[in-house]
Amino acid sequence: MRVATSTCMYFNRPDGSKMDLNKTIVALNDAGYQVLDMNFHDASVFKQPFVTDGWESWVHGLAETAESRGVVFSQSHAHFYNYCQDSPDNDYLETLVKRSILGSEILGVPWVTIHAATDFAAERPLKSSKEKSVEYFKRLSDFAGEHNTGLAIENLWELNISPERRYTSSPEELVDLVDTLDRKNIGICWDVEHSLIMKQNTSKVLSLIGPYLKNTHISDFVHTYHDHILPYEGIADWEEIIDGFAGLKSFEGDFTYEVHRFTMRLPDFAIPSALRYSFELGTRIVEEIERRRREL
């Protein structure tokens, strides 16, 4: 298991601006990271060159920067939208999803994280969401397969919309969806924080999703409005999480941070030491996971 991080770790700046992702790659590598998760969702929402006609050249530029540094991309995060609901924007949004897959192919990403959607307007939202998701991901996995990538569907959370439900917030729903799809290039991305916000038992969740697990999103939280921070800075039980990972002897993926709030308020002078600390912390956690794994 390698220590990795999403490019979102060093992207949001205190003045509201966004980092040039070439500089992000260099800064993260200087801090010790050799494995990254490319966040195409950020690149879509915050109007990076990814949403322009020059997107392909831009991604190739990122690939060249990474290659010059010996950095690899083990996963990515695609753009996503509610494909269960009709909207005049859907064609454009789907273009960004497919562009995320094409960009992942350029970067050599094996597994692309993506969200399922919810049919909130249906009389039977769970049934309809599953049916529409099966149809959607069959098409998308065909496209991904043509471009040498797989899809890792992420577990979500729903407390921010309670009492409404969000499809695949339950690990059982997520596994059921992946089982129903039954595609070799469809697996699961486990977002630790989403699972903990939903007050799910880590060992039970990992026991269920473990055989399907391809990508990870690692972060801690204090509240639902103070989230995506480094381990041990929130209220998560990291002993339980470390034990859970230690029990996943067949998992070949990475320990990948998704902590977009970590540096968003830090001044420039504090960035290098903060990034080095995050890498050292992740390294120590992974060493502990491996130690406990050997003892099992």
Disulfide bonds with the S-S distance in Angstrom:
none
